[in-house]
């Protein structure tokens, strides 16, 4: 996958959860979120929708300063370990273990508690700048935090009312739509929080949900906002996808004489979808569309399991045609075209997920207008 540009913007304490929600909904497996707060940088490594590790360039927040506050460690010993680590090219924690000043259990505990403190300090930040770098490299640390984004957002929601944000978000919303009726929720979800979700699934109408809720209106809205952030609820009516989408727009009985002809036909569509989405969000469009392929790769016919897109959004024909060289086209053409259709549906759904229904409908109208 090609490396893509960063997404940048400003955040406040009220909308840092929106930034994390964007990452959660993006479908990316890995990214690095950098926050610039008071001219200092904090880089948050995110893997599989979990906050994995936090790096900071602020000296007063580093691991050494954190350990200095530990009453069981002498500052003189810490200084020696720090110098030794600098000379040996090893980390402070390892030097402390080598010197028998801390145990393995303490090292893991100290690192994780320090990471939690950094995360808590971010939670208390008022405003700053953010950038999201979608990365494909396997960056990892030996001792990781591994806090699911959903859990972090939930904690923020519990501790803050977000009254201004919620009022703007839901003031003209009459109905809620369920995107996932059986989501994987945090293990510590509370009964009254689950109660709000159950009402949303059952009733959908906002006025009815607020009326039937056992919670105060402001708290009901607060947890509706949480389920919206983690992509369980939506304020937009879902558009037709899958089988209905096929029937309404894309069910074409087109015959192709070869793999090359079928691939060329669909690449025109893939390229147009890329142009539409890249016009709105730039080079990150390649990453979004590539992820849409990854999401369904296991279900694709064997010829298309290695499918990748080029810089113009088209499927790389050589990688695909190399796989079909020894196959009988007449016997396998329907399976091949079915796979291309599945890729097309996945990309259209990615557009809807990232840009909304209007852009999805724009693409569907274009496809319908082409007549093929």
Secondary structure, DSSP 8 states (H G I E B T S, - for coil): ------EEEEEETTTHHHHHHHHHHH--SEEEEEEEETTEEEEEEEETTEEEEEEE--GGGSHHHHHHT-TTS-HHHHHHHHHHHHHHT--HHHHHHHTTSS-HHHHHHHHHHHHHHHHHHHHT--EEEEEEEE--S----SS---EEHHHHHHHHHHH---HHHHHHHHTT--B-EES-TT----TT--HHHHHHHHHHHHH-BHHHHHHH-SS-HHHHHHHHHHHHHTTSEESS-----HHHHIIIII------SSHHHHHHHHHHHHHHHHHHHHHHHTTHHHHHHHHHHHHHGGGS-GGGTT--B-TTS-B-HHHHHHHHTTS-HHHHHHHHHHHHHHHHHHHHHHHHHHH-HHHHHHHHHHHHHHT-
